[in-house]
Amino acid sequence: MRILFITHSFNSLTQRLYYELAARGHEISIEFDIADSVSEEAVGLFRPDLIIAPFLKRAIPESIWSRQLCLVVHPGIVGDRGPSALDWAIQGGVKEWGVTVLQAEAEMDAGPVWASATFPMRAARKASIYRNEVTEAAVLAVLQAVDRKCAGNFVPVRVPGQAHALMRQADRRIDWQAESSAAIIAKLNAADGFPGVADELFGQPCHLFDAWPESALKGAPGSLLGRRESAICRATVDGAAWIGHIKRPGGIKLPATQAFPEALELPELPLSGYRKSATPTWQEIAYEEAAGVGFLSFEFYNGAMSTEQCRRLTEAFRWATTQPTKVIVLRGGSDFWSNGIHLNTIEAAESPSDESWANINAIDDLAEAILRCETQLTVAAVGGNTGAGGCFLARAADFVWVRDGAVLNPHYKNMGNLYGSEFWTYLLPPRVGEEGARAIMRHRLPMSAKEAVELGFYDACLPAPGFTVDIARRAAELAAAPDLAERLAAKQAKRQADEAIKPLSAYRDEELKEMRRNFYGFDPSYHVARYHFVSRSAHSWTPRHLARHRDLDWKIPE
């Protein structure tokens, strides 16, 4: 079928549905929900058999749904209606939630149900639940709905329900003097990503994001107890909570100590080393060992890696190589492995060009440290979505094992035609060939884990259920393999041979020469694209690589 997506943006769920449906032979085109007239034009050009709305912030116009079957993906259980569905579910502590695919009609979320799927809720941020449980349930429900449409004999059922209101800041307000840590973190989790929780720090209004529990520290409720790296710790009636990111009025979301430099005057509350804490606390970088394997996790918010985070992770990796292990697994975070350089901290810097340069060099230092590791085999366990430089940073490891369902975006061009670094010119061609490398770098669409393995870019695609356990088992098998010494010797010999042909420094210098043009050259495309990205500017058109119906050679179907 020809399927048109009408969506607010090409977010992670939309990307996942795009490649899942395309892999099943459906022809997909995308139109951003900019205006009714634009959507109407898209329908006229593409002549779809079906319209799917994976992510909308307003209703589909009657001029479309009254003439064409439109299926809306609603992040709520059957019968749930209205905005802020996931917010209410998280803040209310429901035990089970789901996704409903329903037919668009005049009343929001009240149309007949085509498919649904449910899942157990966990205590986590809204963005995390959306990227994981909601996305997996949405894929199941949408595929079922599409199959039912193709069969042509399904009759959707109308289900009664009651609409809830938009969750407002009054519903999210935190009473630091009375509420428990669990209640406060639930509110912060329900608002994470967008819109955050309105609050006040240092006598100034702000919105709070990125909450972490703290079990060991206590103080006067509402007081600021200290800081660790870029986060601040605030006391509750029964403990404390860490706040990792803050947005000030008119600003962008930033690490807490960058949003409020006053926080740097708070006492430092450091951890002793990289070992994973036995109690809940703020710990971006954590290390564990088991069966001869060292596991290095880096839980960076939204997968963005600032200059300082790259430097700290490089130090942690080098420390990990001194431990008595045979394999090092780079786990990344629970939602993202890495999305490359940190565009928000760059945008907020006094000189974005200089900070861009510092950040790309810091992430290159990390990639080089992984590439030059001779004492252990290295594994990138890509369990979460990964984009741009993060995709190539993972490839610096000896093995890349990726979770089935992870969304990959191994390209830079969407960010103002960035050239990219992280040694991709060294890592990519031997895996996929010169033409394959050019195709990947030109391609601006998401890639599935299976496709990455089929192309030879990554090494293994592992099932989502049990991914963490499977990674640990495979890594332990590597560590216990009788030919480990031979593998390490072969790795060292290959690195030396490659260095003799062309040193890593030459690849790095060539890539950074291009990146310097992006950062300091006459073409401001990168700076413009970065500004719009971090500011979440409203779309004024749909990129042509998404809107196939707007290609110059597109012919309106009969």
C-alpha positions as CSV (number, residue, x, y, z in Angstrom):
1,M,0.0,0.0,0.0
2,R,0.9,3.7,-0.3
3,I,0.9,5.0,3.3
4,L,1.2,8.7,4.1
5,F,2.4,9.7,7.6
6,I,1.1,13.0,8.8
7,T,3.2,13.8,11.9
8,H,4.3,16.7,14.0
9,S,7.9,15.6,13.6
10,F,10.1,12.7,12.5
11,N,10.5,11.5,16.1
12,S,11.8,8.1,17.2
13,L,8.4,6.4,17.0
14,T,7.8,7.7,13.5
15,Q,11.2,6.6,12.4
16,R,10.7,3.1,13.8
17,L,7.3,2.8,12.1
18,Y,8.8,4.1,8.9
19,Y,11.4,1.4,8.6
20,E,9.1,-1.4,9.9
21,L,6.4,-0.7,7.3
22,A,8.9,0.0,4.5
23,A,10.6,-3.4,5.2
24,R,7.2,-5.0,4.6
25,G,7.0,-3.6,1.1
26,H,4.8,-0.6,1.8
27,E,5.5,2.7,0.0
28,I,5.9,5.4,2.7
29,S,5.9,9.2,2.4
30,I,5.8,11.7,5.2
31,E,4.3,15.2,5.6
32,F,4.8,17.3,8.7
33,D,1.6,18.7,10.2
34,I,2.3,22.3,9.3
35,A,-1.1,23.5,8.2
36,D,-4.4,21.9,7.0
37,S,-3.8,23.1,3.4
38,V,-0.3,21.5,3.4
39,S,-1.7,18.2,4.5
40,E,-4.5,18.4,2.0
41,E,-2.0,19.0,-0.8
42,A,0.1,16.0,0.4
43,V,-2.9,13.8,0.2
44,G,-3.7,15.0,-3.3
45,L,-0.1,14.4,-4.5
46,F,0.5,11.0,-2.9
47,R,-3.0,9.6,-3.2
48,P,-2.5,7.2,-0.2
49,D,-4.3,4.0,0.5
50,L,-4.0,4.8,4.2
51,I,-3.0,7.7,6.4
52,I,-1.2,7.1,9.7
53,A,-0.7,9.8,12.3
54,P,2.1,8.5,14.6
55,F,2.7,11.7,16.5
56,L,0.3,14.7,16.4
57,K,-0.3,17.8,18.6
58,R,-3.6,18.7,16.9
59,A,-6.5,17.0,15.2
60,I,-6.4,15.9,11.5
61,P,-8.8,18.2,9.6
62,E,-12.2,16.9,8.6
63,S,-11.4,17.6,5.0
64,I,-9.0,14.7,5.2
65,W,-10.5,12.2,7.7
66,S,-14.0,12.4,6.2
67,R,-12.7,11.2,2.8
68,Q,-9.8,9.0,3.7
69,L,-9.1,6.4,6.3
70,C,-6.8,8.0,8.9
71,L,-5.4,5.9,11.8
72,V,-4.1,7.8,14.9
73,V,-1.6,6.3,17.3
74,H,-2.7,7.2,20.8
75,P,-0.3,6.5,23.7
76,G,-3.1,5.3,26.0
77,I,-5.2,2.2,26.7
78,V,-8.5,1.5,24.9
79,G,-11.0,4.0,26.1
80,D,-8.5,6.6,27.1
81,R,-9.0,10.0,25.5
82,G,-7.4,13.4,25.5
83,P,-4.0,14.9,25.7
84,S,-1.2,14.2,28.2
85,A,-2.2,10.5,28.3
86,L,1.2,9.2,29.2
87,D,1.8,12.1,31.7
88,W,-1.4,11.2,33.7
89,A,-0.5,7.5,33.7
90,I,3.0,8.0,35.0
91,Q,2.1,10.6,37.6
92,G,-0.9,8.5,38.7
93,G,1.3,5.4,39.1
94,V,-0.8,3.1,37.0
95,K,0.5,-0.5,36.8
96,E,-0.4,-1.2,33.1
97,W,-0.7,1.1,30.1
98,G,-0.9,0.7,26.4
99,V,-1.3,2.1,22.9
100,T,-4.5,2.3,20.8
101,V,-4.7,2.7,17.1
102,L,-8.1,4.3,16.3
103,Q,-9.8,5.9,13.4
104,A,-9.8,9.7,13.2
105,E,-13.1,11.4,13.6
106,A,-14.5,14.8,14.8
107,E,-14.0,14.0,18.5
108,M,-10.4,13.5,19.5
109,D,-9.5,9.9,20.3
110,A,-13.1,8.8,20.1
111,G,-13.1,6.9,16.8
112,P,-13.5,3.1,16.3
113,V,-10.5,1.1,17.5
114,W,-8.5,-0.8,14.8
115,A,-5.8,-2.3,17.1
116,S,-4.3,-2.0,20.6
117,A,-1.4,-3.4,22.7
118,T,-0.7,-3.1,26.4
119,F,2.5,-3.2,28.6
120,P,3.4,-3.2,32.3
121,M,4.5,0.3,33.5
122,R,7.8,0.9,35.1
123,A,9.1,3.8,37.2
124,A,10.9,5.8,34.6
125,R,10.9,9.0,32.6
126,K,8.1,9.7,30.2
127,A,10.6,10.0,27.3
128,S,12.1,6.6,28.2
129,I,8.7,4.8,28.4
130,Y,7.8,6.5,25.1
131,R,11.0,5.3,23.3
132,N,10.7,1.8,24.7
133,E,7.3,0.4,25.8
134,V,5.2,2.8,23.9
135,T,7.2,2.3,20.7
136,E,7.1,-1.5,20.9
137,A,3.4,-1.5,21.6
138,A,2.8,1.0,18.8
139,V,4.7,-1.2,16.3
140,L,2.6,-4.2,17.2
141,A,-0.7,-2.3,17.1
142,V,0.1,-0.4,13.8
143,L,1.3,-3.5,12.0
144,Q,-1.9,-5.3,13.1
145,A,-4.1,-2.4,11.9
146,V,-2.3,-2.2,8.6
147,D,-2.8,-6.0,8.1
148,R,-6.5,-5.6,8.9
149,K,-6.7,-2.8,6.3
150,C,-5.0,-4.9,3.7
151,A,-7.3,-7.8,4.4
152,G,-10.3,-5.6,3.8
153,N,-12.8,-7.4,6.0
154,F,-12.1,-5.9,9.5
155,V,-14.8,-3.9,11.2
156,P,-13.4,-1.6,13.9
157,V,-15.3,-1.3,17.2
158,R,-16.3,1.9,18.9
159,V,-15.4,1.9,22.6
160,P,-16.9,4.3,25.1
161,G,-14.4,6.4,27.1
162,Q,-14.0,9.6,29.1
163,A,-11.6,12.3,28.0
164,H,-9.1,13.8,30.4
165,A,-7.9,17.4,30.3
166,L,-4.5,18.6,29.3
167,M,-2.1,18.3,32.2
168,R,-1.1,21.8,33.3
169,Q,1.7,23.1,35.6
170,A,-0.8,23.4,38.4
171,D,-1.2,19.6,38.2
172,R,2.6,19.1,38.2
173,R,3.5,21.5,41.0
174,I,5.9,20.1,43.6
175,D,5.6,20.8,47.3
176,W,9.2,20.3,48.5
177,Q,8.1,20.8,52.1
178,A,5.5,18.0,52.1
179,E,5.9,15.5,49.2
180,S,8.0,12.4,49.3
181,S,11.0,11.7,47.0
182,A,8.9,9.1,45.1
183,A,6.0,11.5,44.5
184,I,8.4,14.3,43.4
185,I,10.3,12.0,41.0
186,A,7.0,10.7,39.6
187,K,6.0,14.3,38.8
188,L,9.4,15.0,37.2
189,N,9.3,11.7,35.3
190,A,5.8,12.5,33.9
191,A,7.0,15.9,32.6
192,D,10.4,14.7,31.3
193,G,11.2,15.6,27.7
194,F,8.4,18.1,27.6
195,P,7.3,20.4,29.3
196,G,9.3,19.9,32.5
197,V,8.1,20.9,35.9
198,A,7.8,24.6,36.7
199,D,9.8,25.5,39.8
200,E,12.2,28.0,41.3
201,L,15.9,27.8,42.0
202,F,18.2,30.5,43.4
203,G,15.1,32.8,43.5
204,Q,14.5,32.5,39.7
205,P,11.8,30.6,37.8
206,C,12.8,27.6,35.7
207,H,11.6,24.1,34.5
208,L,13.2,21.0,35.9
209,F,14.1,17.8,34.0
210,D,16.2,14.6,34.4
211,A,15.4,13.4,37.9
212,W,17.5,10.8,39.7
213,P,16.7,9.3,43.1
214,E,19.1,9.7,46.0
215,S,18.9,7.5,49.1
216,A,21.9,8.5,51.3
217,L,21.7,12.3,51.5
218,K,19.3,14.2,53.6
219,G,18.6,17.8,54.7
220,A,16.0,20.5,55.2
221,P,13.2,19.8,52.7
222,G,13.6,22.0,49.6
223,S,17.2,22.9,50.4
224,L,20.1,22.4,47.9
225,L,22.5,19.9,49.4
226,G,25.3,20.0,46.8
227,R,26.3,19.2,43.3
228,R,28.0,16.4,41.4
229,E,29.5,17.1,38.0
230,S,26.7,18.9,36.3
231,A,23.7,17.9,38.5
232,I,22.4,19.4,41.8
233,C,20.8,17.6,44.7
234,R,17.7,18.9,46.5
235,A,16.3,17.6,49.8
236,T,12.8,16.1,50.2
237,V,10.9,15.2,53.3
238,D,12.3,11.7,53.3
239,G,15.6,11.9,51.3
240,A,16.7,13.8,48.2
241,A,16.4,14.0,44.4
242,W,19.0,14.9,41.8
243,I,18.1,17.3,39.1
244,G,20.2,16.9,36.0
245,H,18.8,19.4,33.5
246,I,17.1,22.8,33.8
247,K,15.5,25.2,31.3
248,R,15.3,28.9,32.2
249,P,12.7,31.2,30.7
250,G,13.5,31.9,27.1
251,G,16.4,29.5,27.2
252,I,17.2,26.0,26.2
253,K,17.5,22.8,28.2
254,L,21.0,22.6,29.8
255,P,22.9,20.7,32.5
256,A,21.9,22.1,35.8
257,T,25.2,23.7,36.7
258,Q,25.4,25.3,33.3
259,A,21.8,26.7,33.5
260,F,22.6,28.1,36.9
261,P,26.3,28.9,37.4
262,E,25.4,29.8,41.0
263,A,25.2,26.0,41.6
264,L,29.0,25.8,41.2
265,E,29.2,27.4,44.7
266,L,27.4,24.4,46.2
267,P,29.5,21.8,48.0
268,E,30.8,19.0,45.7
269,L,29.4,15.5,46.5
270,P,31.8,13.2,44.6
271,L,31.6,9.5,44.2
272,S,34.7,7.4,45.1
273,G,35.7,6.1,41.7
274,Y,33.7,4.6,38.8
275,R,32.4,1.5,40.5
276,K,28.6,1.3,40.3
277,S,27.0,2.6,43.5
278,A,25.2,0.1,45.6
279,T,22.5,2.6,46.4
280,P,20.4,4.9,44.1
281,T,22.3,8.1,43.3
282,W,23.4,10.4,40.4
283,Q,26.0,8.4,38.5
284,E,26.4,9.1,34.8
285,I,29.4,6.8,34.4
286,A,29.4,3.4,36.2
287,Y,31.6,0.4,36.0
288,E,30.9,-3.3,37.0
289,E,32.8,-6.5,36.6
290,A,31.7,-10.1,36.1
291,A,33.3,-13.3,34.7
292,G,36.3,-11.5,33.3
293,V,34.3,-8.7,31.7
294,G,34.2,-5.0,32.6
295,F,30.9,-3.2,31.9
296,L,31.2,0.5,31.4
297,S,27.8,2.4,31.3
298,F,27.4,6.0,30.4
299,E,23.9,7.4,31.1
300,F,24.1,10.7,29.3
301,Y,20.8,12.6,29.0
302,N,19.3,12.1,25.5
303,G,22.5,10.5,24.4
304,A,24.3,13.9,24.0
305,M,28.0,13.9,25.0
306,S,29.4,17.2,26.0
307,T,33.1,18.0,26.0
308,E,33.4,17.4,29.7
309,Q,31.4,14.1,29.5
310,C,33.6,12.9,26.7
311,R,36.7,13.7,28.7
312,R,35.4,12.0,31.8
313,L,34.3,8.9,29.8
314,T,37.7,8.7,28.1
315,E,39.4,8.8,31.6
316,A,37.0,6.1,32.8
317,F,37.7,3.9,29.7
318,R,41.4,4.2,30.2
319,W,41.0,3.3,33.9
320,A,38.9,0.3,32.8
321,T,41.7,-1.0,30.6
322,T,44.0,-1.2,33.7
323,Q,41.6,-3.6,35.5
324,P,42.1,-7.4,35.4
325,T,39.5,-8.1,32.7
326,K,39.7,-9.6,29.2
327,V,36.7,-7.9,27.6
328,I,35.3,-4.3,28.1
329,V,31.7,-3.8,27.2
330,L,30.6,-0.2,26.5
331,R,26.9,-0.3,27.4
332,G,25.9,3.3,26.8
333,G,22.7,4.3,28.5
334,S,19.2,2.8,29.0
335,D,17.6,4.8,26.1
336,F,20.6,5.9,24.0
337,W,24.0,4.5,23.3
338,S,25.2,7.9,22.0
339,N,24.0,10.7,19.8
340,G,27.4,12.3,19.4
341,I,28.4,15.9,20.4
342,H,26.1,17.9,22.7
343,L,24.4,20.5,20.6
344,N,22.7,22.3,23.5
345,T,25.9,22.9,25.5
346,I,27.5,24.1,22.2
347,E,24.6,26.5,21.5
348,A,24.9,28.0,25.0
349,A,28.6,28.5,24.8
350,E,30.2,31.9,24.5
351,S,31.7,30.7,21.2
352,P,29.7,27.9,19.7
353,S,32.4,27.4,17.1
354,D,35.1,27.0,19.7
355,E,32.9,24.7,21.8
356,S,32.1,22.6,18.7
357,W,35.8,22.2,18.0
358,A,36.5,21.2,21.6
359,N,33.6,18.7,21.7
360,I,34.5,17.0,18.4
361,N,38.1,16.7,19.6
362,A,37.0,15.3,22.9
363,I,34.8,12.6,21.3
364,D,37.6,11.8,18.9
365,D,40.0,11.3,21.8
366,L,37.5,8.7,23.2
367,A,37.2,7.0,19.8
368,E,41.0,6.8,19.5
369,A,41.4,5.4,23.0
370,I,39.0,2.6,22.1
371,L,40.7,2.0,18.8
372,R,44.1,1.8,20.5
373,C,43.1,-0.5,23.3
374,E,45.5,-3.5,23.1
375,T,44.9,-5.2,26.4
376,Q,41.2,-6.2,26.1
377,L,38.7,-7.0,23.4
378,T,36.1,-4.2,23.2
379,V,32.3,-4.5,22.6
380,A,29.8,-1.8,21.9
381,A,26.5,-3.1,23.3
382,V,24.1,-0.7,21.4
383,G,20.8,-1.3,23.3
384,G,19.3,2.1,22.7
385,N,18.8,4.5,19.8
386,T,22.0,5.9,18.3
387,G,22.7,8.7,16.0
388,A,25.3,10.7,14.1
389,G,28.8,10.5,15.7
390,G,27.5,7.9,18.2
391,C,27.0,5.4,15.4
392,F,30.6,5.6,14.4
393,L,31.9,5.9,18.0
394,A,30.4,2.4,18.6
395,R,32.1,1.1,15.5
396,A,35.5,2.0,17.1
397,A,35.0,-1.2,19.3
398,D,36.1,-4.6,18.1
399,F,32.5,-5.8,18.1
400,V,29.2,-4.0,17.8
401,W,26.1,-5.9,19.0
402,V,22.9,-4.0,18.6
403,R,19.4,-4.6,20.0
404,D,16.7,-5.5,17.4
405,G,14.4,-2.5,17.4
406,A,17.0,0.2,18.1
407,V,16.7,3.1,15.7
408,L,20.1,4.1,14.1
409,N,20.8,7.3,12.2
410,P,24.4,6.9,10.9
411,H,24.7,10.2,9.1
412,Y,25.5,13.9,9.8
413,K,24.1,15.8,6.9
414,N,20.8,16.7,8.6
415,M,22.8,18.9,10.9
416,G,23.7,21.5,8.3
417,N,25.8,19.2,6.1
418,L,28.3,18.3,8.8
419,Y,31.1,16.2,7.5
420,G,31.5,14.1,10.6
421,S,34.5,12.6,12.4
422,E,35.0,9.8,15.0
423,F,37.3,8.2,12.4
424,W,34.4,7.2,10.2
425,T,36.7,7.5,7.1
426,Y,38.9,4.7,8.7
427,L,36.1,2.6,10.1
428,L,33.4,2.5,7.5
429,P,34.9,1.7,4.1
430,P,36.5,-1.6,5.2
431,R,33.1,-2.7,6.5
432,V,30.8,-1.7,3.7
433,G,33.1,-0.7,0.8
434,E,33.8,2.8,-0.6
435,E,30.4,3.1,-2.4
436,G,28.6,1.7,0.6
437,A,30.2,4.2,2.8
438,R,29.2,7.0,0.5
439,A,25.6,5.7,0.4
440,I,25.4,5.6,4.2
441,M,26.8,9.1,4.6
442,R,24.4,10.5,2.0
443,H,21.4,8.6,3.3
444,R,19.3,10.8,5.7
445,L,16.8,8.1,6.8
446,P,16.8,5.8,9.8
447,M,18.4,2.4,9.6
448,S,17.2,-0.7,11.5
449,A,19.5,-2.9,13.5
450,K,19.0,-5.7,11.0
451,E,19.9,-3.5,8.1
452,A,23.1,-2.3,9.8
453,V,24.2,-6.0,10.2
454,E,23.2,-6.9,6.7
455,L,25.3,-4.1,5.3
456,G,28.3,-5.2,7.4
457,F,28.3,-2.0,9.4
458,Y,27.6,-3.7,12.7
459,D,28.3,-7.3,13.7
460,A,25.2,-8.9,15.3
461,C,21.5,-8.0,15.9
462,L,20.3,-9.5,19.1
463,P,16.6,-10.0,20.2
464,A,15.2,-7.2,22.4
465,P,13.9,-9.5,25.2
466,G,16.9,-10.5,27.3
467,F,19.3,-8.2,25.4
468,T,21.3,-7.3,28.6
469,V,21.6,-11.0,29.6
470,D,22.6,-12.0,26.1
471,I,25.3,-9.4,26.0
472,A,26.8,-10.5,29.3
473,R,26.7,-14.2,28.2
474,R,28.4,-13.4,24.9
475,A,31.0,-11.2,26.5
476,A,31.8,-13.9,29.1
477,E,32.2,-16.4,26.3
478,L,34.7,-14.1,24.6
479,A,36.6,-13.6,27.8
480,A,36.8,-17.4,28.4
481,A,37.6,-18.4,24.8
482,P,40.8,-20.5,24.5
483,D,41.9,-18.4,21.5
484,L,41.7,-15.0,23.4
485,A,45.4,-14.5,23.3
486,E,45.5,-15.1,19.5
487,R,42.6,-12.7,19.0
488,L,44.4,-10.0,21.0
489,A,47.6,-10.6,19.0
490,A,45.7,-10.4,15.7
491,K,44.0,-7.2,16.8
492,Q,47.4,-5.7,17.7
493,A,48.9,-6.8,14.5
494,K,46.1,-5.3,12.4
495,R,46.3,-2.0,14.2
496,Q,50.0,-1.9,13.6
497,A,49.6,-2.8,9.9
498,D,46.9,-0.2,9.5
499,E,49.0,2.4,11.3
500,A,51.9,1.7,8.9
501,I,49.7,2.2,5.8
502,K,48.0,5.4,7.2
503,P,48.2,6.5,10.8
504,L,45.0,7.3,12.7
505,S,46.3,10.9,13.1
506,A,46.0,11.3,9.3
507,Y,42.4,10.2,9.2
508,R,41.6,12.4,12.1
509,D,43.4,15.4,10.6
510,E,41.5,15.0,7.3
511,E,38.2,14.7,9.0
512,L,38.8,17.7,11.3
513,K,39.9,19.8,8.4
514,E,36.4,19.4,7.0
515,M,34.8,19.9,10.4
516,R,36.8,23.1,10.8
517,R,35.1,24.4,7.7
518,N,31.7,23.5,9.1
519,F,32.5,25.3,12.4
520,Y,34.4,28.3,11.2
521,G,33.8,28.6,7.5
522,F,31.7,31.0,5.5
523,D,28.8,28.6,5.2
524,P,26.6,29.0,8.4
525,S,24.4,25.9,7.6
526,Y,25.6,24.0,10.7
527,H,25.0,26.9,13.1
528,V,21.6,27.6,11.6
529,A,20.6,23.9,11.8
530,R,21.9,23.6,15.3
531,Y,20.0,26.7,16.5
532,H,16.7,25.4,15.1
533,F,17.3,21.9,16.5
534,V,18.0,23.0,20.1
535,S,15.3,25.7,20.0
536,R,12.7,23.2,18.7
537,S,11.7,25.6,16.0
538,A,8.4,24.8,14.3
539,H,8.8,23.2,10.9
540,S,8.0,25.4,7.9
541,W,8.3,22.5,5.4
542,T,8.9,18.8,5.2
543,P,12.5,17.8,4.1
544,R,12.4,16.4,0.6
545,H,14.1,13.1,1.6
546,L,11.0,12.4,3.7
547,A,8.3,13.8,1.4
548,R,8.6,11.5,-1.6
549,H,5.4,12.9,-3.0
550,R,7.2,16.3,-3.4
551,D,10.2,14.9,-5.5
552,L,10.6,16.7,-8.8
553,D,10.1,13.4,-10.6
554,W,7.1,12.3,-8.6
555,K,4.1,11.4,-10.7
556,I,0.6,11.5,-9.1
557,P,-0.8,8.0,-9.1
558,E,-3.8,7.1,-11.1
